[in-house]
Amino acid sequence: MGGGIRLFVSSSPDLAAEREAVGQAVAGLPVAVGWEIKHTPRAGEEPLEAQAFVEHCDLLLVVLGADFAAPMGLEWQEVVGAGKPVLAYCKQVLHSPAAQTVLRQPGVAWTEFRSPQQLKAQVSQGLAQAVLDQGERFGLLMEDVEGLLALAKPEEQKVEKPAGPDRREGAGRGGVILEGRM
């Protein structure tokens, strides 16, 4: 394991709040392993840097809104073609013809969501399971595994906690989360 888990988040341009929710979900995972996260470039950002990262990422997370807009198609082809694990989430909105086409592609299980809060919970659970599936590769400790197992449980098995609004911000852009152990 060298340098942590590399995650690429491919998302529609209309999903700023959802990008933030994904970043918060990753930051909240109970693992001591570091993360390197990159997102679909925003307007004005260099797409070539993202393409190089996509080629070497460990996991791909796709968040589809109303449209499957460029450069999502290129990101999709690179990672799916490489056989990397893909977590796919689809917002319940009216979809463009391009989005409808990608939603009908075989071999991808799309999880629907309505709000950034619902997406955050689903991403936490999905990433927990994806990291557990590759735990040895990522160098997880027993404490990491125990925390991830608790998150990966189906929702009906979890104890409901009252949740207030989450006012933290700043997790919607790429970043690096350092390892928690020395």
Secondary structure, DSSP 8 states (H G I E B T S, - for coil): --S-EEEEEEE-TT-HHHHHHHHHHHHTS--SS-EEEEE---TTS-HHHHHHHHHH-SEEEEEE-S---TTHHHHHHHHHHTT--EEEEEESS---HHHHHHHT-TT--EEEESSHHHHHHHHHHHHHHHHHHTHHHHT--HHHHHHHHHHHS-GGGS-------------SS-EEE--S--
